[in-house]
Amino acid sequence: MTKTIRYTLISIRDLFVSFGPFIVLGIVLLGMAYWWLNPNPPKTVTLATGPAQSAYDELGKKYVAYLKANGITVKTVQTEGSSANLKLLRDGLVDVGFVQGGTNELTETDQDNLETLGSLFMEPIWLFYREESAAKLLAAPVSKAKTAAPAATPTLSAITQLPGWKLNVGTEGSGVPKLMTRLLESNRVELKEIKLSTLDQTPAAMALLGGEIDALVFASAPESLMVQMLLQTPGIKLMDLQQSEAYSRRFNFLSPAVLPRGVVDLALDNPKQDVRLVGPTASLITRNTTHPALLQLFTSAAHQIHGVPGWFAKSKQYPNAQRDELPMAQEADRYLKNGPPLLQRYLPFWFANLVERMWVALSVIIVVLLPLSRILPPLYTFRVRSRIFKWYAQLRNIEDRDSPDPQVRASLIDEINALDGMVEKIKIPLSHADELYALRSNIHLVRKKLMR
């Protein structure tokens, strides 16, 4: 090993020893900040959706694909619907779930423990009925004294017309039964006046087509296969709710909507006229203990999935915070106002998330360590010079013991020669070699003094 390499290694060793405590302190502070901030989200998250082949179930698959692309595994939990999802969220059995507005009366505990990521889309209340049932149940009695022209087939246009009908409201876990109960009560319609059933969507549709029930009601996005099928089934009509605007004013979780004429099938002009609807908005609800990075991902996915135009929405109309019954999560609110974070637009999610959540801690650590860093150069210099200064004490001791006695001087000369031999073996960085040579010069001066 050449002398140049040896001296370089000595300098590196001294630097490491001097700066080592400072580096260790920085690593400890960084580790504590990482533990406290917990920037990286869990790799797995659970999402409560809905029945198989429902709109919630199909949307859940889109969220699975989006988060998988960012390294997060989403486990979907199929449920009976909105009410079941809310119960799972309350019990802490899932992290995120689709919940329909007006599904349940929210409690103070829900306000404290649950948050919303925004309203995702409108779920109109689809009340499909048989034309035969309407003709039979809504036909007005005709006076025998008058001969009138054949009347048009009666249509269902108000909830107050439902007494005497066989109506399916869906399973308890779907949330529609409780929603319909609130609407019936607001119209002062007694539940006993209607023959209610709680069949699932598919059996209920079969019962409707078979004439076993007169009508069925459910809330779903228009993309639902059940909605598409019933809208195009002969003999099945959709209720035109004439008081849709009034319902939206009475219930803050409901919004009015219009199914435009011909939107289902332009060639067949289906429907034949605008149909007024009302419905709640579906929201993505989460527990307030869910990792913030996951909320960012779900919010980003919601913008991509639900921001497209549709039958009842304009482009980028959803997600929004207009009809939410729970407090908005900070991550979702920030995304709605400012869009995606700057770094996430250009960097992989995991790296951008780490930097975004650690930069404040890094700034604090730098502020703490910056004043300490000023003592490092003097500390390094002191460490190197201390190897030289300690020999001056022995040199001073030899000089102080000088005596005219030849034997004493001979002994002192032997000591100073031994001291010179030890100083020759000192290894210091080249930047401080001048001090080493100054020590050896002083040793030589004392030796000359003793030898006179």
C-alpha positions in Angstrom: 0.0 0.0 0.0 1.5 3.3 -1.0 1.9 6.2 1.4 -0.6 8.3 -0.5 -3.3 5.6 -0.1 -2.4 5.1 3.5 -2.7 8.8 4.4 -6.0 9.0 2.5 -7.4 6.1 4.5 -6.2 7.8 7.7 -8.1 11.0 6.7 -11.2 9.0 5.9 -11.0 7.2 9.3 -10.6 10.4 11.2 -13.5 12.0 9.3 -15.7 9.0 10.0 -14.9 9.0 13.7 -15.4 12.7 14.0 -18.6 12.8 12.0 -19.9 9.4 13.1 -21.9 10.6 16.2 -23.5 13.3 14.0 -24.5 10.8 11.3 -25.8 8.3 13.9 -27.9 11.1 15.5 -29.3 12.0 12.1 -30.2 8.4 11.4 -31.9 8.0 14.8 -34.0 11.1 14.3 -34.9 10.0 10.7 -35.9 6.6 12.0 -38.1 8.1 14.8 -39.8 10.4 12.2 -40.4 7.4 9.9 -41.9 5.4 12.8 -44.1 8.4 13.9 -45.3 9.4 10.5 -45.7 5.9 9.1 -45.5 7.1 5.5 -45.8 3.8 3.7 -49.4 2.5 3.6 -50.4 -1.2 4.2 -50.1 -3.4 1.2 -53.6 -4.8 1.6 -56.9 -3.0 2.0 -60.5 -4.3 2.3 -63.4 -2.8 0.3 -67.1 -3.6 0.9 -69.0 -3.6 -2.4 -72.4 -5.2 -2.9 -74.2 -8.2 -4.3 -72.6 -10.2 -7.2 -73.0 -8.5 -10.6 -74.4 -5.3 -8.9 -73.1 -1.8 -9.8 -71.1 -1.7 -6.6 -69.5 -5.1 -7.4 -68.5 -4.0 -10.9 -67.1 -0.7 -9.6 -65.1 -2.6 -7.0 -63.3 -4.5 -9.8 -62.2 -1.1 -11.2 -60.8 0.0 -7.9 -59.0 -3.3 -7.6 -57.3 -2.8 -10.9 -56.3 0.8 -10.2 -54.8 0.2 -6.8 -53.0 -3.0 -8.0 -51.2 -0.8 -10.6 -49.8 1.2 -7.6 -48.7 -1.9 -5.6 -51.8 -2.1 -3.3 -53.9 -5.3 -3.1 -57.7 -4.6 -2.6 -59.8 -7.4 -1.1 -63.4 -6.9 -2.0 -66.1 -8.1 0.3 -69.4 -8.8 -1.3 -72.4 -7.8 0.8 -76.1 -7.4 0.6 -75.7 -3.7 0.0 -75.3 -0.3 1.5 -76.6 -1.0 5.0 -74.4 -4.1 5.4 -71.4 -2.0 4.2 -72.1 0.7 6.8 -72.4 -2.0 9.6 -69.0 -3.5 8.5 -67.4 0.0 8.6 -68.9 0.6 12.1 -67.5 -2.7 13.3 -64.1 -2.0 11.8 -64.2 -5.2 9.6 -63.5 -3.3 6.4 -61.4 -0.2 5.6 -63.5 1.4 2.8 -67.1 0.8 1.5 -69.7 2.0 -0.9 -72.6 3.6 1.1 -75.8 5.0 -0.3 -77.0 8.4 1.0 -80.0 8.1 3.4 -79.3 4.4 4.1 -79.3 4.9 7.8 -79.6 7.6 10.4 -76.0 8.5 11.1 -75.1 8.8 14.8 -72.6 11.0 16.6 -70.2 8.0 16.8 -70.4 7.7 13.0 -69.5 11.4 12.7 -66.4 10.8 14.9 -65.2 7.5 13.4 -66.2 7.7 9.8 -65.2 10.0 6.9 -66.3 10.3 3.3 -64.1 10.6 0.2 -66.9 12.3 -1.7 -70.1 11.5 -3.5 -69.2 9.3 -6.5 -72.4 9.1 -8.6 -76.1 9.4 -8.4 -78.1 6.3 -7.7 -81.7 7.0 -8.9 -84.6 5.2 -7.3 -85.8 3.0 -10.1 -89.4 2.0 -9.5 -90.5 -0.4 -12.3 -94.1 -1.5 -12.5 -96.3 -3.7 -14.7 -98.6 -1.8 -17.1 -101.2 -4.4 -16.3 -101.0 -3.7 -12.6 -101.3 0.1 -13.3 -104.4 -0.5 -15.5 -106.0 -2.6 -12.7 -105.0 -0.7 -9.6 -105.0 2.9 -10.9 -108.0 2.8 -13.2 -110.6 5.4 -12.2 -114.3 4.2 -12.0 -116.3 5.2 -15.0 -119.9 6.5 -14.5 -122.5 4.5 -16.3 -124.4 7.6 -17.1 -121.7 8.8 -19.4 -120.0 7.2 -22.4 -116.4 8.3 -22.6 -113.7 7.7 -25.1 -111.2 5.0 -24.1 -108.8 6.4 -21.6 -105.0 6.1 -21.8 -103.4 3.5 -19.6 -102.9 5.0 -16.1 -99.3 5.7 -15.1 -97.7 5.6 -11.7 -96.4 9.1 -10.9 -96.6 9.4 -7.1 -95.8 7.3 -4.0 -99.3 8.1 -2.7 -100.6 5.8 -5.4 -98.9 2.7 -4.0 -101.5 1.5 -1.4 -102.8 -1.9 -2.6 -99.7 -2.7 -4.7 -97.4 -5.7 -4.2 -94.1 -4.0 -4.0 -90.6 -5.5 -3.6 -88.2 -3.2 -1.8 -85.1 -5.5 -1.7 -83.2 -7.1 1.1 -82.5 -5.4 4.4 -78.8 -5.1 3.7 -79.4 -3.1 0.5 -80.5 0.1 2.3 -83.5 0.6 0.0 -86.1 -0.7 2.5 -85.1 1.9 5.1 -85.0 4.6 2.4 -88.5 3.6 1.1 -89.8 3.6 4.6 -88.7 7.2 5.0 -90.4 8.2 1.7 -93.6 6.4 2.5 -93.8 8.0 6.0 -93.2 11.4 4.4 -96.3 10.7 2.2 -98.3 9.5 5.2 -98.7 6.0 3.6 -99.0 3.2 6.1 -96.8 0.2 5.5 -99.7 -2.1 6.1 -101.4 -0.6 3.1 -98.8 -2.1 0.8 -97.8 -5.8 0.4 -94.1 -5.5 0.8 -91.6 -8.2 -0.1 -87.8 -8.4 0.4 -86.6 -10.5 -2.5 -83.1 -9.9 -4.0 -82.9 -8.1 -7.3 -82.8 -11.1 -9.7 -85.6 -13.1 -8.0 -87.7 -9.9 -7.8 -87.2 -9.1 -11.5 -88.4 -12.7 -12.3 -91.4 -12.2 -10.0 -92.2 -8.9 -11.7 -92.0 -10.4 -15.2 -94.1 -13.4 -14.0 -96.8 -11.2 -12.5 -96.3 -12.3 -8.9 -95.6 -8.7 -7.8 -96.8 -5.4 -9.3 -93.6 -3.4 -8.9 -90.1 -3.4 -7.6 -87.8 -0.7 -6.4 -84.1 -0.4 -6.1 -81.4 2.2 -6.3 -78.6 1.7 -8.7 -76.4 3.4 -11.2 -77.9 3.4 -14.8 -75.0 1.1 -15.9 -76.6 -1.7 -13.9 -77.5 -4.7 -16.1 -80.9 -4.9 -14.3 -81.7 -1.3 -15.1 -80.8 -1.7 -18.7 -82.9 -4.9 -19.0 -86.0 -3.6 -17.4 -85.9 -0.3 -19.3 -86.2 -2.3 -22.6 -88.7 -4.9 -21.4 -92.2 -4.6 -23.0 -95.0 -4.2 -20.5 -92.7 -2.8 -17.8 -92.7 0.9 -17.2 -90.6 3.3 -15.1 -92.4 5.6 -12.6 -92.3 9.2 -13.5 -92.0 10.9 -10.1 -93.6 14.3 -10.7 -92.6 15.6 -7.2 -88.8 14.8 -7.7 -87.8 18.4 -7.0 -89.8 18.5 -3.8 -88.2 15.3 -2.5 -84.7 16.8 -3.0 -85.7 19.8 -1.0 -87.1 17.7 1.8 -84.2 15.3 2.0 -80.7 16.7 1.7 -79.3 13.4 0.6 -81.6 13.2 -2.5 -81.0 14.8 -5.8 -83.5 15.3 -8.7 -82.7 13.9 -12.1 -84.2 13.5 -15.5 -84.0 10.5 -17.8 -84.0 12.2 -21.2 -86.4 11.1 -23.9 -84.8 8.5 -26.2 -81.6 8.1 -24.1 -82.2 4.3 -23.7 -82.8 3.7 -27.4 -82.9 6.5 -29.9 -84.2 4.4 -32.8 -87.2 3.2 -30.7 -87.6 6.5 -28.9 -87.3 4.8 -25.5 -88.4 6.4 -23.2 -91.2 8.2 -25.1 -90.9 11.3 -22.8 -88.6 12.7 -20.1 -88.9 10.7 -16.9 -88.4 12.5 -13.6 -86.4 10.6 -11.0 -84.9 11.3 -7.6 -82.2 9.4 -5.8 -79.3 9.5 -3.3 -75.7 9.7 -4.2 -73.3 6.8 -3.5 -70.3 7.8 -1.4 -67.0 6.1 -0.6 -66.9 5.9 3.2 -63.8 5.0 5.2 -62.8 4.8 8.8 -60.7 7.7 10.1 -57.9 5.3 11.0 -57.3 4.3 7.4 -53.8 5.2 6.2 -53.8 8.7 4.5 -51.8 7.3 1.5 -54.6 4.8 0.8 -57.2 7.6 0.9 -55.1 9.5 -1.7 -55.1 6.4 -3.9 -58.9 5.8 -3.5 -59.6 9.5 -4.2 -57.4 9.4 -7.3 -59.2 6.3 -8.5 -62.6 7.8 -7.9 -61.7 10.8 -10.1 -60.6 8.5 -12.9 -63.5 6.1 -12.6 -66.4 8.5 -11.9 -65.2 11.7 -13.6 -66.6 10.6 -17.0 -69.9 11.9 -18.3 -73.0 9.8 -18.1 -76.8 9.8 -18.1 -77.0 11.9 -15.0 -73.6 13.5 -14.8 -71.5 15.9 -16.7 -67.7 15.4 -17.2 -65.8 15.8 -13.9 -69.0 16.5 -12.0 -68.1 13.6 -9.6 -66.6 13.1 -7.1 -67.9 16.1 -5.2 -68.9 17.0 -1.6 -72.4 18.4 -2.3 -74.5 15.7 -0.7 -72.2 14.1 1.9 -73.6 13.4 5.3 -70.2 12.7 6.9 -67.1 14.9 7.3 -64.8 15.0 4.3 -61.4 13.3 4.8 -58.6 15.8 4.6 -56.8 13.9 1.8 -60.0 13.8 -0.3 -60.8 17.5 0.4 -57.3 18.5 -0.6 -57.5 16.4 -3.8 -60.9 17.9 -4.7 -59.5 21.5 -4.4 -56.0 21.1 -5.8 -55.9 17.9 -7.8 -53.3 15.3 -7.4 -50.1 16.2 -5.5 -47.3 17.6 -7.7 -44.9 14.8 -7.2 -47.5 12.1 -7.9 -48.0 13.5 -11.3 -44.4 12.7 -12.4 -43.1 10.0 -9.9 -44.1 6.5 -8.9 -46.7 6.6 -6.1 -44.6 5.0 -3.4 -41.7 7.3 -3.9 -43.8 10.5 -4.2 -45.8 9.5 -1.1 -42.6 8.9 0.9 -41.2 12.3 0.0 -44.5 14.1 0.6 -44.9 12.7 4.0 -41.3 12.9 5.1 -40.3 16.3 3.9 -41.6 18.2 6.9 -39.7 15.8 9.2 -36.6 16.1 7.1 -36.8 19.9 7.3 -37.1 19.7 11.1 -34.1 17.3 11.3 -32.0 19.6 9.1 -32.9 22.6 11.3 -31.9 20.6 14.4 -28.6 19.2 12.9 -27.5 22.4 11.1 -26.2 24.2 14.2 -24.6 21.0 15.4 -22.8 20.6 12.1 -20.8 23.8 12.8 -18.8 22.1 15.5 -17.7 19.2 13.3 -14.8 20.9 11.5 -13.3 22.1 14.9 -13.9 18.7 16.3 -12.1 17.0 13.5 -9.2 19.5 13.7 -8.9 19.0 17.5 -8.9 15.2 17.1 -6.0 15.3 14.7 -4.0 17.9 16.6 -4.5 16.0 19.9 -2.2 13.3 18.5 0.6 15.9 18.4 -0.1 18.1 21.4 0.1 15.3 23.9 3.9 14.9 23.1 4.6 18.5 24.0 3.9 17.6 27.6 6.7 15.0 27.6 9.0 17.4 25.8 8.3 20.1 28.3 9.0 17.7 31.2 12.4 16.7 29.7 13.4 20.3 29.2 12.4 21.2 32.8 14.6 18.4 34.2 17.7 19.8 32.5 20.8 19.8 34.9 24.5 20.5 34.6 25.2 16.9 35.8 26.5 15.0 32.7 24.8 11.8 33.8 21.4 13.5 34.1 21.9 15.1 30.7 22.8 11.8 29.1 19.7 10.2 30.6 17.6 13.1 29.3 19.1 12.8 25.8 18.2 9.1 25.8 14.6 10.0 26.7 14.4 12.6 24.0 15.8 10.2 21.4 13.1 7.7 22.4 10.5 10.4 22.2 11.7 11.4 18.7 11.4 7.7 17.6 7.8 7.5 18.8 6.8 10.8 17.1 8.2 9.5 13.8 5.5 6.7 13.9 2.6 9.2 14.2 0.2 8.9 11.2 -1.8 12.1 10.5 -3.5 13.5 7.4 -1.3 15.4 5.1 -3.3 18.6 5.7 -1.9 18.6 9.3 1.7 17.5 8.5 3.1 21.0 9.2 2.2 20.6 12.9 4.0 17.2 13.0 7.1 18.7 11.5 6.9 21.6 13.9 6.9 19.1 16.8 9.9 17.3 15.5 11.7 20.6 15.0 11.1 21.5 18.7 12.3 18.1 19.8 15.5 18.7 17.8 16.0 22.2 19.4 15.7 20.7 22.9 18.1 17.9 22.0 20.7 20.5 20.8 20.2 22.4 24.0 20.9 19.3 26.1 24.0 18.4 24.0 25.8 21.8 24.5 
